Amino acid sequence: MFSLNKLSPSITDMIRFDHSHVMVTFHQYVSTKRPSVKKALVETICDALEIHATLEEEIFYPAMRQIDDADPTLMKSPGEHDAMRRLIGQLREAGPDDLQYDNLLHELMRDVMHHVADEETKLLPLAERTMSAERLNELGAQMTRRRLALLKPKAGKIAANTAVGFSGSTTAIVVGLASAMMAARFITKRASLRG
């Protein structure tokens, strides 16, 4: 019997990919860019962080609580997500012409980098040491399904922001091609299973 879990990347690989996506997008941001480009990059970062936080809170953190409910990094992570959401709200209220826009983004990214460092040096290795590869892939498949549901209502907005924010960027082309290839591989395998 075939399992979608075998096609999915592990949840830890997906979390690392999300972290990389946000960092690559942030590295495209320069305060001297046109307001429309700055806004598109910030919206890309904000949407990615909101979706990522939801996925971790709904899927990854509950699985980790079964392993170690008292882990300090795990305990503080939801609060860090809330702080990031507040900054995201402030960024969206401010707009790219506001004098505080650049500062708010840099404050958000400092928080993100601290959070990512904790997850990638503590939580993800703990998950990989304590969960089987099958369990990590099962959680990855759950994350993929939930991600698709979260992306669906925002797909047009995300595509437009990516096109504007990364216009002319070699990095964007590489990231876009890699994402398209992963999605195509997933859809092709899924379709062949249905056929």
Backbone hydrogen bonds in HBPLUS format (Angstrom, degrees):
<---DONOR---> <-ACCEPTOR-->    atom                        ^
c    i                          cat <-CA-CA->   ^        H-A-AA   ^      H-
h    n   atom  resd res      DA  || num        DHA   H-A  angle D-A-AA Bond
n    s   type  num  typ     dist DA aas  dist angle  dist       angle   num
A0006-LYS N   A0003-SER O   3.11 MM   3  5.75 148.4  2.21 114.0 120.4     1
A0007-LEU N   A0004-LEU O   2.97 MM   3  5.37 143.5  2.10 110.3 120.7     2
A0008-SER N   A0004-LEU O   3.31 MM   4  6.60 138.5  2.50 148.3 159.8     3
A0014-MET N   A0010-SER O   3.03 MM   4  6.32 156.5  2.08 150.3 157.1     4
A0011-ILE N   A0136-LEU O   3.00 MM 125  5.49 146.8  2.11 124.0 130.9     5
A0015-ILE N   A0011-ILE O   2.95 MM   4  6.17 154.1  2.01 146.9 153.4     6
A0016-ARG N   A0012-THR O   3.04 MM   4  6.25 161.4  2.08 144.7 149.6     7
A0017-PHE N   A0013-ASP O   2.92 MM   4  6.14 154.5  1.98 145.9 153.2     8
A0018-ASP N   A0014-MET O   2.94 MM   4  6.21 158.1  1.99 148.0 153.4     9
A0019-HIS N   A0015-ILE O   3.00 MM   4  6.30 160.6  2.03 151.1 156.1    10
A0020-SER N   A0016-ARG O   2.94 MM   4  6.22 160.9  1.98 150.7 155.7    11
A0021-HIS N   A0017-PHE O   2.85 MM   4  6.10 158.4  1.90 153.3 159.4    12
A0022-VAL N   A0018-ASP O   3.11 MM   4  6.40 160.1  2.15 154.7 158.0    13
A0023-MET N   A0019-HIS O   3.06 MM   4  6.34 161.2  2.10 150.4 155.9    14
A0024-VAL N   A0020-SER O   2.81 MM   4  6.01 164.2  1.84 159.2 163.1    15
A0025-THR N   A0021-HIS O   3.05 MM   4  6.19 158.0  2.10 144.2 150.3    16
A0026-PHE N   A0022-VAL O   2.91 MM   4  6.13 160.6  1.95 148.9 154.5    17
A0027-HIS N   A0023-MET O   2.97 MM   4  6.19 152.4  2.05 147.9 155.0    18
A0028-GLN N   A0025-THR O   3.01 MM   3  5.32 152.4  2.09 107.2 116.0    19
A0029-TYR N   A0026-PHE O   2.95 MM   3  5.28 152.8  2.02 110.6 119.2    20
A0033-LYS N   A0030-VAL O   2.98 MM   3  5.65 170.0  1.99 126.6 128.8    21
A0037-VAL N   A0034-ARG O   3.03 MM   3  5.33 125.1  2.34 106.6 120.3    22
A0038-LYS N   A0034-ARG O   2.98 MM   4  6.30 167.4  1.99 161.9 165.7    23
A0039-LYS N   A0035-PRO O   2.87 MM   4  6.01 166.1  1.89 151.8 155.7    24
A0040-ALA N   A0036-SER O   3.05 MM   4  6.13 155.4  2.11 135.3 142.2    25
A0041-LEU N   A0037-VAL O   2.94 MM   4  6.18 161.3  1.97 154.9 159.3    26
A0042-VAL N   A0038-LYS O   2.90 MM   4  6.12 164.6  1.93 154.0 158.7    27
A0043-GLU N   A0039-LYS O   2.82 MM   4  5.96 161.5  1.86 151.3 156.8    28
A0044-THR N   A0040-ALA O   2.95 MM   4  6.10 150.6  2.04 140.7 148.9    29
A0045-ILE N   A0041-LEU O   2.95 MM   4  6.24 160.5  1.99 150.4 155.2    30
A0046-CYS N   A0042-VAL O   2.79 MM   4  6.02 168.2  1.81 155.7 159.3    31
A0047-ASP N   A0043-GLU O   2.85 MM   4  5.92 171.1  1.86 150.9 153.7    32
A0048-ALA N   A0044-THR O   3.02 MM   4  6.06 161.5  2.05 143.9 149.8    33
A0049-LEU N   A0045-ILE O   2.88 MM   4  6.08 159.8  1.92 153.2 158.9    34
A0050-GLU N   A0046-CYS O   2.89 MM   4  6.08 161.2  1.92 153.1 158.4    35
A0051-ILE N   A0047-ASP O   3.00 MM   4  6.16 168.2  2.02 153.3 156.3    36
A0052-HIS N   A0048-ALA O   2.90 MM   4  5.95 162.4  1.93 146.3 152.2    37
A0053-ALA N   A0049-LEU O   2.84 MM   4  5.92 165.3  1.86 149.4 153.5    38
A0054-THR N   A0050-GLU O   3.09 MM   4  6.23 161.4  2.12 144.8 149.9    39
A0055-LEU N   A0051-ILE O   2.95 MM   4  6.21 161.1  1.99 153.1 158.2    40
A0056-GLU N   A0052-HIS O   2.93 MM   4  6.21 162.6  1.96 155.2 159.8    41
A0057-GLU N   A0053-ALA O   2.90 MM   4  6.05 165.9  1.92 152.4 156.7    42
A0058-GLU N   A0054-THR O   2.89 MM   4  5.99 153.0  1.96 150.4 157.4    43
A0059-ILE N   A0055-LEU O   2.90 MM   4  5.74 151.8  1.98 145.3 152.4    44
A0061-TYR N   A0056-GLU O   2.75 MM   5  5.69 173.3  1.75 155.0 157.3    45
A0063-ALA N   A0059-ILE O   3.39 MM   4  6.45 155.0  2.45 139.1 145.9    46
A0064-MET N   A0060-PHE O   2.93 MM   4  6.21 151.6  2.01 152.1 161.2    47
A0065-ARG N   A0061-TYR O   2.81 MM   4  6.04 147.7  1.92 153.2 162.1    48
A0067-ILE N   A0064-MET O   2.92 MM   3  5.15 141.3  2.07 103.2 114.9    49
A0068-ASP N   A0064-MET O   2.93 MM   4  6.28 166.4  1.95 163.8 165.4    50
A0071-ASP N   A0068-ASP O   3.25 MM   3  5.59 168.4  2.26 116.9 117.1    51
A0075-MET N   A0071-ASP O   2.90 MM   4  6.13 155.6  1.96 155.6 163.4    52
A0076-LYS N   A0072-PRO O   3.13 MM   4  6.33 149.3  2.23 146.2 152.2    53
A0077-SER N   A0073-THR O   3.15 MM   4  6.12 132.4  2.39 142.1 153.4    54
A0080-GLU N   A0076-LYS O   3.10 MM   4  6.41 148.4  2.20 149.9 159.6    55
A0080-GLU N   A0077-SER O   3.06 MM   3  5.01 118.5  2.45  96.5 112.1    56
A0081-HIS N   A0077-SER O   2.93 MM   4  6.26 152.8  2.01 154.2 162.1    57
A0082-ASP N   A0078-PRO O   2.99 MM   4  6.31 153.1  2.07 144.7 151.7    58
A0083-ALA N   A0079-GLY O   3.03 MM   4  6.33 153.9  2.10 144.6 151.0    59
A0084-MET N   A0080-GLU O   2.99 MM   4  6.26 154.4  2.06 147.0 153.9    60
A0085-ARG N   A0081-HIS O   2.88 MM   4  6.18 152.9  1.95 149.7 157.6    61
A0086-ARG N   A0082-ASP O   3.02 MM   4  6.34 148.4  2.12 145.7 153.6    62
A0087-LEU N   A0083-ALA O   3.17 MM   4  6.50 158.7  2.21 146.0 150.9    63
A0088-ILE N   A0084-MET O   2.84 MM   4  6.12 153.8  1.91 150.1 158.4    64
A0089-GLY N   A0085-ARG O   2.95 MM   4  6.18 155.9  2.00 145.7 151.4    65
A0090-GLN N   A0086-ARG O   3.01 MM   4  6.34 153.4  2.08 146.5 153.7    66
A0091-LEU N   A0087-LEU O   2.85 MM   4  6.11 155.6  1.90 150.5 157.2    67
A0092-ARG N   A0088-ILE O   2.98 MM   4  6.22 161.2  2.02 151.3 155.9    68
A0093-GLU N   A0089-GLY O   3.00 MM   4  6.20 144.5  2.13 142.4 152.1    69
A0094-ALA N   A0090-GLN O   2.92 MM   4  6.04 148.7  2.02 145.6 154.0    70
A0095-GLY N   A0091-LEU O   3.24 MM   4  6.37 172.6  2.24 161.2 158.9    71
A0098-ASP N   A0095-GLY O   3.14 MM   3  5.71 161.0  2.18 119.0 124.9    72
A0101-TYR N   A0098-ASP O   3.17 MM   3  5.39 161.2  2.21 109.8 115.6    73
A0104-LEU N   A0100-GLN O   2.78 MM   4  5.98 161.3  1.82 163.5 169.0    74
A0105-LEU N   A0101-TYR O   2.99 MM   4  6.27 162.0  2.03 153.7 158.3    75
A0106-HIS N   A0102-ASP O   2.95 MM   4  6.21 161.6  1.98 151.1 156.3    76
A0107-GLU N   A0103-ASN O   2.86 MM   4  6.08 152.3  1.94 147.8 155.8    77
A0108-LEU N   A0104-LEU O   2.90 MM   4  6.13 161.2  1.93 150.6 155.7    78
A0109-MET N   A0105-LEU O   2.88 MM   4  6.13 163.3  1.91 153.4 157.8    79
A0110-ARG N   A0106-HIS O   2.94 MM   4  6.13 147.2  2.05 142.4 150.6    80
A0111-ASP N   A0107-GLU O   3.14 MM   4  6.43 162.3  2.17 149.3 153.3    81
A0112-VAL N   A0108-LEU O   2.86 MM   4  6.16 156.2  1.91 149.8 157.7    82
A0113-MET N   A0109-MET O   2.83 MM   4  5.96 164.8  1.85 148.5 151.8    83
A0114-HIS N   A0110-ARG O   3.08 MM   4  6.30 157.8  2.13 147.7 153.3    84
A0115-HIS N   A0111-ASP O   2.98 MM   4  6.17 163.9  2.00 150.3 155.1    85
A0116-VAL N   A0112-VAL O   2.77 MM   4  5.96 163.8  1.79 159.3 163.8    86
A0117-ALA N   A0113-MET O   2.95 MM   4  6.03 159.6  1.99 142.8 148.5    87
A0118-ASP N   A0114-HIS O   3.11 MM   4  6.41 159.4  2.15 148.8 153.5    88
A0119-GLU N   A0115-HIS O   2.99 MM   4  6.29 166.1  2.01 152.7 156.6    89
A0120-GLU N   A0116-VAL O   2.80 MM   4  5.90 170.7  1.81 159.6 162.5    90
A0121-THR N   A0117-ALA O   3.01 MM   4  5.95 139.6  2.18 141.1 150.1    91
A0122-LYS N   A0118-ASP O   2.88 MM   4  5.62 137.0  2.07 143.4 152.7    92
A0124-LEU N   A0119-GLU O   2.80 MM   5  5.83 178.3  1.80 161.8 162.4    93
A0126-LEU N   A0122-LYS O   3.09 MM   4  6.17 152.0  2.17 143.8 152.3    94
A0127-ALA N   A0123-LEU O   2.88 MM   4  6.17 159.4  1.93 155.3 160.7    95
A0128-GLU N   A0124-LEU O   2.97 MM   4  6.22 159.3  2.01 152.0 157.5    96
A0129-ARG N   A0125-PRO O   2.88 MM   4  6.07 138.6  2.06 143.7 154.6    97
A0130-THR N   A0126-LEU O   3.01 MM   4  6.10 147.7  2.11 148.5 156.5    98
A0131-MET N   A0127-ALA O   2.88 MM   4  5.62 146.6  1.99 150.3 155.2    99
A0136-LEU N   A0132-SER O   2.97 MM   4  6.30 161.9  2.01 154.6 159.5   100
A0137-ASN N   A0133-ALA O   2.93 MM   4  6.14 154.9  1.99 148.6 155.2   101
A0138-GLU N   A0134-GLU O   2.85 MM   4  6.06 150.5  1.94 144.2 153.2   102
A0139-LEU N   A0135-ARG O   2.93 MM   4  6.18 162.1  1.96 152.7 156.4   103
A0140-GLY N   A0136-LEU O   2.92 MM   4  6.10 143.2  2.06 134.5 145.7   104
A0141-ALA N   A0137-ASN O   2.82 MM   4  6.10 149.6  1.91 147.9 155.0   105
A0142-GLN N   A0138-GLU O   3.02 MM   4  6.36 154.6  2.08 145.3 152.3   106
A0143-MET N   A0139-LEU O   2.87 MM   4  6.10 155.1  1.93 144.8 152.1   107
A0144-THR N   A0140-GLY O   2.87 MM   4  6.12 150.3  1.96 144.5 152.7   108
A0145-ARG N   A0141-ALA O   3.03 MM   4  6.29 166.0  2.04 152.9 155.0   109
A0146-ARG N   A0142-GLN O   3.01 MM   4  6.21 165.8  2.03 151.1 155.3   110
A0147-ARG N   A0143-MET O   2.77 MM   4  5.84 155.1  1.83 147.5 155.3   111
A0148-LEU N   A0144-THR O   3.01 MM   4  6.23 161.8  2.05 151.8 155.4   112
A0149-ALA N   A0145-ARG O   3.23 MM   4  6.54 153.4  2.31 142.6 149.4   113
A0150-LEU N   A0146-ARG O   2.95 MM   4  6.26 152.7  2.03 149.6 157.3   114
A0151-LEU N   A0147-ARG O   2.76 MM   4  5.96 149.6  1.85 154.4 163.6   115
A0152-LYS N   A0148-LEU O   3.05 MM   4  6.01 149.4  2.14 143.9 150.4   116
A0154-LYS N   A0151-LEU O   2.83 MM   3  5.26 137.8  2.01 115.3 128.7   117
A0155-ALA N   A0151-LEU O   2.88 MM   4  5.59 109.8  2.38 157.6 172.6   118
A0155-ALA N   A0152-LYS O   3.45 MM   3  5.30 168.2  2.47 104.1 107.5   119
A0158-ILE N   A0154-LYS O   2.87 MM   4  6.00 167.9  1.88 167.4 171.5   120
A0159-ALA N   A0155-ALA O   2.94 MM   4  6.08 163.2  1.96 151.5 156.0   121
A0160-ALA N   A0156-GLY O   2.97 MM   4  6.15 163.8  1.99 150.3 154.8   122
A0161-ASN N   A0157-LYS O   2.91 MM   4  6.09 165.7  1.93 153.8 157.8   123
A0162-THR N   A0158-ILE O   2.93 MM   4  6.04 155.1  1.99 147.3 154.4   124
A0163-ALA N   A0159-ALA O   2.99 MM   4  6.19 159.0  2.03 148.6 154.1   125
A0164-VAL N   A0160-ALA O   3.02 MM   4  6.27 161.7  2.05 152.5 156.9   126
A0165-GLY N   A0161-ASN O   2.76 MM   4  5.68 163.3  1.79 148.6 154.3   127
A0166-PHE N   A0162-THR O   2.99 MM   4  5.69 156.2  2.05 140.9 146.5   128
A0169-SER N   A0166-PHE O   2.91 MM   3  5.32 158.0  1.96 145.3 142.4   129
A0173-ILE N   A0169-SER O   3.19 MM   4  6.52 152.5  2.27 142.6 149.5   130
A0174-VAL N   A0170-THR O   3.02 MM   4  6.36 161.0  2.06 154.5 158.7   131
A0175-VAL N   A0171-THR O   2.84 MM   4  6.07 173.3  1.84 160.4 162.0   132
A0176-GLY N   A0172-ALA O   2.70 MM   4  5.69 160.2  1.74 147.4 154.2   133
A0177-LEU N   A0173-ILE O   2.86 MM   4  5.96 160.2  1.90 146.2 151.7   134
A0178-ALA N   A0174-VAL O   2.91 MM   4  6.09 162.6  1.95 150.4 155.6   135
A0179-SER N   A0175-VAL O   2.89 MM   4  6.05 163.0  1.92 150.4 155.2   136
A0180-ALA N   A0176-GLY O   2.88 MM   4  6.01 160.7  1.91 147.6 153.5   137
A0181-MET N   A0177-LEU O   2.84 MM   4  5.99 156.1  1.90 148.7 155.3   138
A0182-MET N   A0178-ALA O   2.96 MM   4  6.18 158.7  2.00 148.5 154.0   139
A0183-ALA N   A0179-SER O   2.94 MM   4  6.15 164.1  1.97 151.5 156.0   140
A0184-ALA N   A0180-ALA O   2.84 MM   4  5.96 159.9  1.87 146.6 152.8   141
A0185-ARG N   A0181-MET O   2.92 MM   4  6.03 159.8  1.96 146.8 152.2   142
A0186-PHE N   A0182-MET O   2.99 MM   4  6.17 159.3  2.03 147.2 152.9   143
A0187-ILE N   A0183-ALA O   2.88 MM   4  6.07 167.1  1.89 154.5 157.9   144
A0188-THR N   A0184-ALA O   2.83 MM   4  5.90 161.9  1.86 149.9 155.4   145
A0189-LYS N   A0185-ARG O   3.02 MM   4  6.11 166.9  2.04 146.9 150.5   146
A0190-ARG N   A0186-PHE O   2.93 MM   4  6.04 155.3  1.99 145.3 153.1   147
A0191-ALA N   A0187-ILE O   2.82 MM   4  5.97 157.6  1.87 148.2 154.3   148
A0192-SER N   A0188-THR O   2.96 MM   4  6.17 153.5  2.03 147.8 154.9   149
A0193-LEU N   A0189-LYS O   3.16 MM   4  6.35 138.0  2.35 138.7 148.7   150
A0193-LEU N   A0190-ARG O   3.23 MM   3  5.24 130.4  2.50  93.9 106.7   151
A0194-ARG N   A0190-ARG O   3.26 MM   4  6.59 140.8  2.42 140.8 150.7   152
A0194-ARG N   A0191-ALA O   3.18 MM   3  5.18 126.9  2.48  94.4 107.7   153
A0195-GLY N   A0191-ALA O   3.07 MM   4  6.26 145.5  2.19 146.2 155.4   154
